[in-house]
Amino acid sequence: MWRDRGRQGLADSTISVSPASGRRGAPVAGLDWQYAPAPESREIVSIAAEYGLFVDGEFTPAASGRTFATINPATEEPLAKVAQAAGADVDRAVAAARSAYQRVWGPMPGAERAKYLYRIARILQERSREFAVLESLDNGKPIKETRDVDIPLAAAHFFYYAGWADKLEYAGFGQAPRPLGVAGQVIPWNFPLLMAAWKLAPALAAGNTCVLKPAETTPLSALLLAEVCQQAELPPGVVNVLTGAGQTGAALVAHPGVDKVAFTGSTEVGVAIAQAVAGTGKKLTLELGGKAANVVFDDAPVDQAIEGIVNGIFFNQGHVCCAGSRLLVQESVAEQVVERLRRRLTTLRLGDPLDKNTDIGAINSRQQLDKITELSAAGEAEGAHRWSPPCELPSRGFWFAPTVFTGVSQSHRIAREEIFGPVLSVLTFRTPDEAVTKANNTAYGLSAGIWTEKGSRILWMAQRMRAGVVWANTYNRFDPASPFGGYKESGYGREGGRHGLAAYLDV
Ligand code: NDP
């Protein structure tokens, strides 16, 4: 019988999680690894003191003249002031998008639209370092993730959908599929540029024009993308960016001039949006939360599974809708897996997001940190065992140590609610049937992971998991050609691939 070692584990180990910037690394098995600081220079990015809204091809102040500050979550330093859009600005942006749709973008041949998308993709590649640094500054995520994941994938989305723009009649949606018109798109803070690319690229390829509302805490990369649109000479009004808070998003989705709404974010706001557009005839896609099961069988390749578990929940500080936040381990190997996971976690480096050694960056906002803190406290209060590696947190900014809960039962809040932070809940199972039942015992249905040597078991499990994406012997792997989306409270509609075009066509 597997018995949890609770807080003890490797806490006395000589290995320690070290802040990435300039601190000593950890002695491992007699080796004294030292990581010299490797900070990426900020010089490549020039951040303006103040940013306007991007409407009809130009940056302009909000009609009210109001602004809000965006800060660096790793230091709490203000980065810039950003215009706060309200009703009059939404009217202006939707009118610009409508006019661009009718005059230029809608009638333009797909092969011509494709040229603009290819141009945007290439500029994103050319300016990738600038984008990576800016995204890390505004979001708090490690530079190695922005550099190697967010920005290349954003460019890949534009490349991929550029390829579809002149082939829509071969996409399987009839001979002459038509665009919908003006798309209102509201995105979250966890992958700011990538979510903008997921929304804009298919919409533009299909011939729609867009009004994009980035999250309040991460507006800067969307504004830099607006600059890229200018650089690519995209016709004015085809892409508009409205910065602001939740009310700006609410005004956009409720605007009568919007034909299609696309939202990624919390289930709570997704439900409010679904209610707001019900009966209006607007087409809607919702990509909402998740509480994915990452299922490890006793025949799994353990070293690879450990990396998959770490990538599943600690990538992007766990601010990932498809994060593998529930680890389901077969009971016979649970002790071994948890032990090795703890050992691995002691080698993760938490600290300066701009340091190229950093594995775990800052939590995106104080509000999110409070939520993670509250849910983790609830986990302890409900009787689960909490463990974190020895971990020195920077004194300023928003930080949370990687955390593993064992002794978790299905009724615990940490097993049911989306924490959206670097917190893993470990549960066990004995049979494949039990694994399926526990994996599906959630209100969500976005993603799942399976770790086993047996291909037949992968197929058996994948058929039974109620999840939009099932990864086998890997996790958090994304490709623009692959559809992504959920069941149940994880939302509806698909983004990515051929399926992602359907959301922006009158089919
Ligand atoms: P929200 O769902 O509130 O925010 C997502 C986007 O919607 C933001 O641009 C937000 O603007 C905007 N928005 C907020 N309220 C409305 C509204 N009524 N109508 C239209 N748009 C609106 O997520 P939060 O940032 O508040 O995070 C809360 C929780 O949601 C997190 O703790 C996490 O659990 C979950 N979440 C899940 C995500 C996912 O991908 N599954 C992504 C982000 C969060 P603004 O930023 O200005 O508030």
Residues whose N, C-alpha, C, O or C-beta is under 5 A from the ligand:
A	BS01	NDP	V186 I187 P188 W189 K213 P214 A215 E216 T217 G244 A245 G246 G249 A250 T264 G265 S266 V269 A272 E287 L288 G289 G290 C321 K371 E418 I419 F420
